[in-house]
Amino acid sequence: MDLDDLVEHWTLLKDEQGLVSGKRGATRLGFAVLLKFYTQYGRFPWGRFELPGEAVEFVARQVQVPASELDAYERSGRTVEYHRADPWAPGLS
């Protein structure tokens, strides 16, 4: 994935930054990655294997959370279900 692809598809826009700002650590990074994946593909990723490492690193730098923190983000359970249904994230529910 080249820099142009990263910038075009994985840059958090101003309103997206606002959605992410109230979250911390792995939750902040996980939500941001879900948000950008959803806006690009119109669905949520089936698993970590669908998330390009370069994209995770790119988003991680934007939200100031180490990319390795994504491993701590639960892909099932209440938090991720809440993120998928977040009323402040139009199009994600």
Disulfide bonds with the S-S distance in Angstrom:
none
